[in-house]
Amino acid sequence: MRKLFTLGLAMILATSVYFSSKAQNVALEKTYEISGKSKRGYLGKVIYDQDTKTYSLIYVTKANDKKAKFETYQFDKDFNFIDKTDEEIEFEKARSKFSWFNFKGEQYSFESVSVSGNLTGTLVLKKKKITYKWNWFTGSYDKHVQLLEKIKPKNDEGNKYYYHTHAEDDVNGDILVLVGVKDKLQKNSDPYRQFKDLKILKFNKDFDQVNESSIQFDYIQTLAFARFISKPTDEDEENAGLDGLALVFAPMGGPGMNKYADPNLKNYTYVRVADDGSIQHKIHFESSASYWKIDELVLDRSNNSVYLFGPAAEGKDKYYNLLLATTKFKAIQLMKIKDGQTEYLTSTNLDECAAKLKTPPSQKKSPEYEGKKFDIKGYKVGSNGEFFIYGQNFSENNNGKQYKDVIGFQFDKNGVLKSQFGVDTKENNELAKLNGAPQFFEEGNSGKNMYWILTEIDGGRGEDVGSAHARYKFLLYPRIGKIDMNTGTINDFVTLGKVDKKTFYLDNKFPFLPVDEGASIVFFGNDKPGKFIWFAKVNLD
């Protein structure tokens, strides 16, 4: 997400306090009028001190060519203004003082490796130059990639590699490549070797191959799913670095392939590749359908688990590669792998999904999962082991994705669907349709409720809003719904940030902050002109 916040030089203490009657869990809303005019850069960090019960909001601007200016606004537990401090710190010292301040110069470049396959599938490595230019508006780097000359690596036997997929680490230049070994065209050669004899190659930024691992199959395989795994980080997720690859293979078959094809069409394999290119796990499992279109992989590091979710074309007796044109599915499938072992794999047909549909009581529409295109926005694993996944239906046209209804699923600890949730969005402007609504789930303090934080896009703010090369931040306001985890029902969503006919918008990077050991969350925002700032505290029961 991006960032958004504007404050002035001087504050007048609380002009309005609201103890909302809209929902009993909204504990406090408060607005402040700001006097004076000041250009604020970006919100670099929000800190809540559990001991002193104070909030610190740190804004960053460029002071000069050698220093950044840090303005820290401090508030007490009830959002009363306490103090404001200003510091101008040299860039190098600022990085030492603030671990989240990732400024490395206005611009820097380095060369590394890029990968692709040519028209015949042969692996092609290209040198690339990555240039990063700092953006003081967003507090992050804009990245530009320029492709340079290329090389075609070969193995020791002289056979060319067949390219399948890859992952590039734009932090250190490392690259992981999944390839198949191609036999030379000669007597007794294997025409499908590249789909059985697979390798993971690791290259560094200097084109040196530093590791090679093998993935061998008895029958030909198609790559059904691949995902880049980022290193764990509490800061800049977009530049976290490569922690490995997750791959799923499905049996391949069809005309001319019979003697090479696995007779079990549903015999899938999950492979986890580490950042050094070694194979961590290779797990065989039987899918409920020969064609499982996996939408997303969820890595839950807290309990060493992996979840795979997506629609399945049940009832079709063909190999995966022959069903790629399928657009309508009849079931959804969820798989959990824990500690390198399959814990469960469940399938739920769409009729059962429809029967378990729940909507907010006062909502007139009843949107549901359509078995078509679905974009996952996030997930949550409850303390009771239940799994929640949520996102939006979408269609596609010449302008790209067009997001529609918000959909969520609640699965019990054994992977059985408990409820499907259908939520109608409020905003239907062009930015909302193109980007979809950012969403979050937070569990209540009692462990009985799950809170659905849906942030609606009410437009954008910045340069060339809506264009391909725009620099802007979303104008976001929150809506909150509560799911009863026991009954699998959802209440009406409460809209926050609407006070005295004014709309207050969230910071894109810090839309909310969990406080009081997760018992509450606090929202931060301001009105569009930047004259008023707004806080809201919501208790999570």
Disulfide bonds with the S-S distance in Angstrom:
none
